[in-house]
Amino acid sequence: MSCVELRILIVKTGLKHYQIARKLGWHSSKLSSVLNETYQPSSMEKEDLVRVLGCRVEDAFPSGRKEIA
């Protein structure tokens, strides 16, 4: 499973991945790793990311799986 909610929030910003990574002081591969779920961001990294995206941590990183009917 990929970070669907996070991907949607990124698209809504209208920013490119590299632009978001630059605002965070990250390499673009780090953001890609977060999106591919090969890297688990720390609590502080999540806070920084949602600040750039203009949302809450719960919106970008929901804790439970949602069932699709």
Secondary structure, DSSP 8 states (H G I E B T S, - for coil): ---HHHHHHHHHHT--HHHHHHHHT--HHHHHHHHTTSS---HHHHHHHHHHHTS-HHHHS-SS-----
